[in-house]
Amino acid sequence: MTIDQTYAGIIQECLDGERVRTRNAECFRTTCVKREFTSTPLVSVRRTAWRNCLREWEWFMSGSEDINDLHPDVRSWWEPWGEKDDSWHTNRVRNNYSKQFRQFAGNEDYNVTNCDQIEYLLDGIKNHPHSRRNVITTWNTAEMVLPRTQITTCHGTVIQCFVDLQKRLHLATWQRSVDVLCGLPHNFFQYWAFLLWLAYRTGRMPWKLTWIGGDVHVYAEHEEMARRIVEQVRG
């Protein structure tokens, strides 16, 4: 099955699912969708801005909350959620993916104020490859549920890595909220790139990406476009 067929299948699952009223709009929804990839999952039936989604991922990996640190072609993706801060004199997105990856809020009782989860994961894959604790998350309940961020993290809710006896790296990720038309093709490509990066940094062989979507939805306003994509792929 091609990646476009996989993508169209997820769209169809949504259209065949429930039509619900959510916090911000009506959508067609299904839940707990799982797909696996052993080659680059680049959707081509619709435009996937793969260069820009890699530029966005670089920002996530940098630890920056400053929109000005984004590549100019990607800033517009995040500017709606930026806020002015007198101490920054710029647009800032508080507690975004960058913050969660590189400065996850720790526990002062244990003398850990901020955890660099990326370094933790790299160390685990290299030095404890069969550990069941090679897990990171972008979902910090205290910062996401309370009004401390402009936008809550949707992907990377759980990321877990496994290394088999042949030193092949398997990355599995749970995405709590999936906008199938606008975001999913980028998410597929970003997590495949993350798998390749982790494998390179740890001396492992990239093998497999397992993606699981929690709430997987197509907004009702995108229904016509969604059905056209499915028809185009199915011929």
Contacts in CASP RR format, 6 or more apart in sequence:
PFRMAT RR
TARGET T0000
AUTHOR 0000-0000-0000
METHOD contacts of the structure
MODEL  1
MTIDQTYAGIIQECLDGERVRTRNAECFRTTCVKREFTSTPLVSVRRTAW
RNCLREWEWFMSGSEDINDLHPDVRSWWEPWGEKDDSWHTNRVRNNYSKQ
FRQFAGNEDYNVTNCDQIEYLLDGIKNHPHSRRNVITTWNTAEMVLPRTQ
ITTCHGTVIQCFVDLQKRLHLATWQRSVDVLCGLPHNFFQYWAFLLWLAY
RTGRMPWKLTWIGGDVHVYAEHEEMARRIVEQVRG
3 37 0 8 1.000
3 41 0 8 1.000
3 42 0 8 1.000
3 43 0 8 1.000
3 44 0 8 1.000
3 188 0 8 1.000
4 43 0 8 1.000
4 44 0 8 1.000
4 45 0 8 1.000
4 233 0 8 1.000
5 233 0 8 1.000
6 35 0 8 1.000
6 41 0 8 1.000
7 43 0 8 1.000
7 45 0 8 1.000
7 184 0 8 1.000
7 185 0 8 1.000
7 229 0 8 1.000
7 233 0 8 1.000
8 45 0 8 1.000
8 229 0 8 1.000
8 230 0 8 1.000
8 233 0 8 1.000
8 234 0 8 1.000
9 230 0 8 1.000
10 33 0 8 1.000
10 35 0 8 1.000
10 180 0 8 1.000
10 184 0 8 1.000
10 216 0 8 1.000
11 180 0 8 1.000
11 181 0 8 1.000
11 218 0 8 1.000
11 226 0 8 1.000
11 229 0 8 1.000
11 230 0 8 1.000
12 230 0 8 1.000
13 30 0 8 1.000
13 33 0 8 1.000
13 216 0 8 1.000
14 27 0 8 1.000
14 28 0 8 1.000
14 29 0 8 1.000
14 30 0 8 1.000
14 180 0 8 1.000
14 216 0 8 1.000
14 217 0 8 1.000
14 218 0 8 1.000
14 226 0 8 1.000
15 28 0 8 1.000
15 218 0 8 1.000
15 223 0 8 1.000
15 226 0 8 1.000
15 227 0 8 1.000
15 230 0 8 1.000
16 30 0 8 1.000
17 28 0 8 1.000
17 29 0 8 1.000
17 30 0 8 1.000
18 28 0 8 1.000
18 29 0 8 1.000
18 30 0 8 1.000
19 26 0 8 1.000
19 27 0 8 1.000
19 28 0 8 1.000
19 29 0 8 1.000
19 220 0 8 1.000
20 26 0 8 1.000
20 27 0 8 1.000
20 29 0 8 1.000
22 29 0 8 1.000
22 217 0 8 1.000
25 219 0 8 1.000
25 220 0 8 1.000
25 221 0 8 1.000
26 219 0 8 1.000
26 220 0 8 1.000
27 217 0 8 1.000
27 218 0 8 1.000
27 219 0 8 1.000
27 220 0 8 1.000
28 217 0 8 1.000
28 218 0 8 1.000
28 220 0 8 1.000
28 223 0 8 1.000
28 226 0 8 1.000
29 215 0 8 1.000
29 216 0 8 1.000
29 217 0 8 1.000
29 218 0 8 1.000
30 216 0 8 1.000
30 217 0 8 1.000
31 213 0 8 1.000
31 214 0 8 1.000
31 215 0 8 1.000
31 216 0 8 1.000
32 212 0 8 1.000
32 213 0 8 1.000
32 214 0 8 1.000
33 178 0 8 1.000
33 212 0 8 1.000
33 213 0 8 1.000
33 214 0 8 1.000
33 216 0 8 1.000
34 210 0 8 1.000
34 211 0 8 1.000
34 212 0 8 1.000
34 213 0 8 1.000
35 210 0 8 1.000
35 211 0 8 1.000
36 208 0 8 1.000
36 209 0 8 1.000
36 210 0 8 1.000
36 211 0 8 1.000
37 188 0 8 1.000
37 192 0 8 1.000
37 208 0 8 1.000
37 209 0 8 1.000
37 211 0 8 1.000
38 207 0 8 1.000
38 208 0 8 1.000
38 209 0 8 1.000
40 189 0 8 1.000
40 192 0 8 1.000
41 188 0 8 1.000
41 189 0 8 1.000
41 192 0 8 1.000
41 209 0 8 1.000
42 48 0 8 1.000
42 50 0 8 1.000
42 185 0 8 1.000
42 188 0 8 1.000
42 189 0 8 1.000
43 184 0 8 1.000
43 185 0 8 1.000
43 188 0 8 1.000
43 189 0 8 1.000
45 229 0 8 1.000
45 232 0 8 1.000
45 233 0 8 1.000
46 181 0 8 1.000
46 185 0 8 1.000
46 229 0 8 1.000
48 185 0 8 1.000
48 186 0 8 1.000
48 189 0 8 1.000
49 186 0 8 1.000
50 186 0 8 1.000
50 189 0 8 1.000
51 73 0 8 1.000
52 71 0 8 1.000
52 73 0 8 1.000
52 74 0 8 1.000
52 77 0 8 1.000
53 186 0 8 1.000
53 189 0 8 1.000
53 190 0 8 1.000
54 189 0 8 1.000
54 190 0 8 1.000
54 193 0 8 1.000
55 70 0 8 1.000
55 71 0 8 1.000
55 73 0 8 1.000
55 74 0 8 1.000
56 70 0 8 1.000
56 74 0 8 1.000
56 77 0 8 1.000
56 186 0 8 1.000
56 190 0 8 1.000
57 190 0 8 1.000
57 193 0 8 1.000
57 194 0 8 1.000
58 71 0 8 1.000
59 69 0 8 1.000
59 70 0 8 1.000
59 71 0 8 1.000
59 74 0 8 1.000
59 98 0 8 1.000
60 96 0 8 1.000
60 97 0 8 1.000
60 98 0 8 1.000
60 101 0 8 1.000
61 98 0 8 1.000
61 101 0 8 1.000
61 102 0 8 1.000
61 118 0 8 1.000
62 69 0 8 1.000
62 98 0 8 1.000
62 102 0 8 1.000
63 98 0 8 1.000
63 99 0 8 1.000
63 101 0 8 1.000
63 102 0 8 1.000
63 103 0 8 1.000
64 98 0 8 1.000
65 92 0 8 1.000
65 93 0 8 1.000
65 94 0 8 1.000
65 95 0 8 1.000
65 96 0 8 1.000
65 98 0 8 1.000
65 99 0 8 1.000
66 88 0 8 1.000
66 90 0 8 1.000
66 91 0 8 1.000
66 92 0 8 1.000
67 75 0 8 1.000
67 78 0 8 1.000
67 79 0 8 1.000
67 82 0 8 1.000
67 90 0 8 1.000
67 91 0 8 1.000
67 92 0 8 1.000
67 93 0 8 1.000
68 75 0 8 1.000
68 90 0 8 1.000
68 91 0 8 1.000
70 77 0 8 1.000
70 78 0 8 1.000
78 91 0 8 1.000
78 93 0 8 1.000
78 96 0 8 1.000
79 91 0 8 1.000
81 93 0 8 1.000
81 150 0 8 1.000
81 151 0 8 1.000
82 91 0 8 1.000
82 92 0 8 1.000
82 93 0 8 1.000
82 150 0 8 1.000
83 91 0 8 1.000
83 92 0 8 1.000
83 93 0 8 1.000
83 94 0 8 1.000
83 150 0 8 1.000
84 90 0 8 1.000
84 91 0 8 1.000
84 92 0 8 1.000
85 92 0 8 1.000
93 149 0 8 1.000
93 150 0 8 1.000
93 151 0 8 1.000
94 148 0 8 1.000
94 149 0 8 1.000
94 150 0 8 1.000
95 140 0 8 1.000
95 143 0 8 1.000
95 144 0 8 1.000
95 148 0 8 1.000
95 149 0 8 1.000
96 149 0 8 1.000
96 151 0 8 1.000
96 153 0 8 1.000
97 138 0 8 1.000
97 153 0 8 1.000
97 156 0 8 1.000
100 117 0 8 1.000
100 137 0 8 1.000
100 138 0 8 1.000
100 139 0 8 1.000
100 140 0 8 1.000
100 143 0 8 1.000
100 153 0 8 1.000
101 116 0 8 1.000
101 117 0 8 1.000
101 118 0 8 1.000
101 136 0 8 1.000
101 138 0 8 1.000
102 114 0 8 1.000
102 116 0 8 1.000
102 117 0 8 1.000
102 118 0 8 1.000
103 114 0 8 1.000
103 115 0 8 1.000
103 116 0 8 1.000
104 114 0 8 1.000
104 115 0 8 1.000
104 116 0 8 1.000
104 117 0 8 1.000
104 136 0 8 1.000
104 137 0 8 1.000
104 140 0 8 1.000
105 113 0 8 1.000
105 114 0 8 1.000
105 140 0 8 1.000
105 142 0 8 1.000
105 143 0 8 1.000
106 112 0 8 1.000
106 113 0 8 1.000
106 114 0 8 1.000
106 115 0 8 1.000
117 136 0 8 1.000
117 137 0 8 1.000
118 136 0 8 1.000
120 136 0 8 1.000
121 134 0 8 1.000
121 136 0 8 1.000
121 159 0 8 1.000
121 161 0 8 1.000
121 198 0 8 1.000
122 198 0 8 1.000
122 201 0 8 1.000
122 202 0 8 1.000
124 131 0 8 1.000
124 133 0 8 1.000
124 134 0 8 1.000
125 134 0 8 1.000
125 161 0 8 1.000
125 163 0 8 1.000
125 169 0 8 1.000
125 198 0 8 1.000
125 202 0 8 1.000
125 204 0 8 1.000
126 202 0 8 1.000
126 203 0 8 1.000
128 134 0 8 1.000
129 163 0 8 1.000
129 167 0 8 1.000
129 204 0 8 1.000
130 163 0 8 1.000
134 160 0 8 1.000
134 161 0 8 1.000
134 162 0 8 1.000
135 158 0 8 1.000
135 159 0 8 1.000
135 160 0 8 1.000
135 161 0 8 1.000
136 159 0 8 1.000
137 156 0 8 1.000
137 157 0 8 1.000
137 158 0 8 1.000
137 159 0 8 1.000
138 153 0 8 1.000
138 155 0 8 1.000
138 156 0 8 1.000
138 157 0 8 1.000
138 159 0 8 1.000
139 152 0 8 1.000
139 153 0 8 1.000
139 156 0 8 1.000
139 157 0 8 1.000
139 158 0 8 1.000
139 176 0 8 1.000
142 148 0 8 1.000
143 149 0 8 1.000
144 152 0 8 1.000
144 153 0 8 1.000
154 175 0 8 1.000
154 176 0 8 1.000
154 177 0 8 1.000
154 178 0 8 1.000
154 179 0 8 1.000
155 173 0 8 1.000
155 175 0 8 1.000
155 176 0 8 1.000
155 178 0 8 1.000
155 187 0 8 1.000
155 190 0 8 1.000
155 191 0 8 1.000
156 173 0 8 1.000
156 174 0 8 1.000
156 175 0 8 1.000
157 173 0 8 1.000
157 174 0 8 1.000
157 175 0 8 1.000
157 176 0 8 1.000
158 173 0 8 1.000
158 174 0 8 1.000
159 171 0 8 1.000
159 172 0 8 1.000
159 173 0 8 1.000
159 174 0 8 1.000
160 171 0 8 1.000
160 172 0 8 1.000
160 173 0 8 1.000
161 169 0 8 1.000
161 170 0 8 1.000
161 171 0 8 1.000
161 172 0 8 1.000
161 198 0 8 1.000
162 169 0 8 1.000
162 170 0 8 1.000
162 172 0 8 1.000
163 169 0 8 1.000
163 170 0 8 1.000
163 204 0 8 1.000
164 170 0 8 1.000
164 207 0 8 1.000
166 205 0 8 1.000
167 203 0 8 1.000
167 204 0 8 1.000
167 205 0 8 1.000
168 204 0 8 1.000
168 205 0 8 1.000
168 206 0 8 1.000
168 207 0 8 1.000
168 208 0 8 1.000
169 195 0 8 1.000
169 198 0 8 1.000
169 199 0 8 1.000
169 202 0 8 1.000
169 204 0 8 1.000
169 205 0 8 1.000
169 206 0 8 1.000
169 207 0 8 1.000
170 207 0 8 1.000
170 208 0 8 1.000
170 209 0 8 1.000
170 210 0 8 1.000
171 191 0 8 1.000
171 194 0 8 1.000
171 195 0 8 1.000
171 198 0 8 1.000
171 208 0 8 1.000
171 209 0 8 1.000
171 210 0 8 1.000
172 209 0 8 1.000
172 210 0 8 1.000
172 211 0 8 1.000
172 212 0 8 1.000
173 191 0 8 1.000
173 209 0 8 1.000
173 210 0 8 1.000
173 211 0 8 1.000
173 212 0 8 1.000
174 212 0 8 1.000
174 213 0 8 1.000
174 214 0 8 1.000
175 187 0 8 1.000
175 211 0 8 1.000
175 212 0 8 1.000
175 213 0 8 1.000
175 214 0 8 1.000
176 213 0 8 1.000
176 214 0 8 1.000
176 215 0 8 1.000
177 214 0 8 1.000
177 215 0 8 1.000
177 217 0 8 1.000
178 184 0 8 1.000
178 187 0 8 1.000
178 213 0 8 1.000
178 214 0 8 1.000
178 215 0 8 1.000
178 216 0 8 1.000
178 217 0 8 1.000
179 217 0 8 1.000
179 219 0 8 1.000
180 216 0 8 1.000
180 217 0 8 1.000
180 218 0 8 1.000
180 226 0 8 1.000
181 218 0 8 1.000
181 219 0 8 1.000
181 222 0 8 1.000
181 225 0 8 1.000
181 226 0 8 1.000
182 222 0 8 1.000
187 211 0 8 1.000
188 209 0 8 1.000
188 211 0 8 1.000
191 209 0 8 1.000
191 211 0 8 1.000
192 209 0 8 1.000
195 206 0 8 1.000
195 209 0 8 1.000
196 206 0 8 1.000
198 204 0 8 1.000
199 205 0 8 1.000
199 206 0 8 1.000
218 226 0 8 1.000
END
